[in-house]
């Protein structure tokens, strides 16, 4: 659970897991309704399997626990909040979440309750006859939209920092609209068919017999349960609101503390309130991609004064900060609760970009770094016009850079007739494999480029590639306002020197053993060359390739 989506406190994790269980339940329920558009037989087949699962003891237990845990933790978070100033998405999700139990009471009572208490067969026809063309039917349609919207916002807030989710978002939005729409259409189509059946008295009598339609006393029992359940929900919501108000009044009568933001205002805040809540309440811009749940680190601050007066971070906060190599005086604004004056620097600016203080500290990671250089460039361009030189370089880079980008790499910098690329992925293994993929792609692109040059009567281009994996430091290095993000470290130097060695060896690429091992590539000792590189105390083993395309022939362990 080191993944960013599973960071945070135990309460945050329970809320996520319970929410996912409930979202899965709702999704299957809506897809079941949508099968009525195919045929009633298809609906019944899916319904039988669905009810067999959710009405079994394990199924009922899991759903009930998920519902109870999600409601308790979510309502508790609202009750214990110090402020309701928050991003619009969070506020909408909370409002939708508060609406759900008010409508859900009726739905659960007339379905599961009717089945357990009165033995009603709560198949599709029963629900159609019960809800079609009634006020409660409209409420159940609202329940579909509200529940789906609440869950969709929650899933998006949970996954919005994940790359694949961002890439798939257009498709996800389409499905997000399609699924509830098909479910409601399925209910409308089936309701019209059932209404036609019930027009015939004999059909109505037969249907009521199959469904075990409740009599007047049975409906009265269900109505009393709905009434009691609704009042209970209102009482719980009232208790939540009362708790929130009392806590606000309690904070108001106690002496506030001073919060000083570097490059920002100085504000007063109640003691024990989270810094993120203080920022929101005071109108201070403060980035928080996970919504203040302690899963991401975008709300983190550097505590410049008052660190010793702060309560120590929880284990969850320590894990989250450690995952990004944060310094000892870094804290998460959504978790820290100042009880004395503090001065803090917001690491991420209003636009979500990292501030100067964080960038100067840097971030360490184990990544693959690639150096590439065009051979004989000076001799090749001697006597040419500047325009021709620039034109050749741009044509060259237009061909070899796309394979780097396609492999998941980025070009960190261009150096005349060469470049440095880094493969910043989730793990050293994927970074190494991305680097190897880029070497193959570059070599193939160069072959096509040289074929084009040949048709033009020009000499082919030769290159050297060095690929090494190791620890690098990433950060913005330079004067304030003029500091591009780059990487430094011995790994960078080693990759550069591997590229230089390709010229002496007369080969196209050199890949270090560290890179191959990280990628899970099997090698034999007699295939490797041992290189004594300037700046390294020990020799570096690397695998030479006459042509970069040969990398594609490597086998994993």
Secondary structure by P-SEA (a helix, b strand, c coil): cccccccccaaaaaaaaaaaaaaaaaaaaaaaaaaccccaaaaaaaaaaaaaaaacaaaaaaaaaaaaaaaaaaaaaaaacccccccaaaaaaaaaaaaaaaaaaaaaaaaaaaaaaccccccaaaaaaaccccaaaaaaaaaaaaaaaaaaaaaaaaccccaaaaaaaaaaaaaaaaaaaaaaaaaaaaaaaaaaaaccaaaaaaaaaaaccccaaaaaaaaaaaaaaaaaaaaaaaaaaaaaaaaaaaaaacbbbbbbbcccccccccccccaaaaaaaaccbbbbccccccccccccccccccccccccccaaaaaaaaaacccccccccccccccccbbbbccccccccccaaaaabbbbbbbbbbbbbbcccccccccccaaaaaaaaaaaaaccaaaaaaacccccccccccbbbbbccccaaaaaaaaaaaaaaaaaaaaaaaaaaaaacbbbbbbbbbbbbccccccccccccccccccccaaaaaaaaaaaacccccccccccaaaaaaabbbbbcccbbbbbcccccbbbbbbbbcccccccccccc
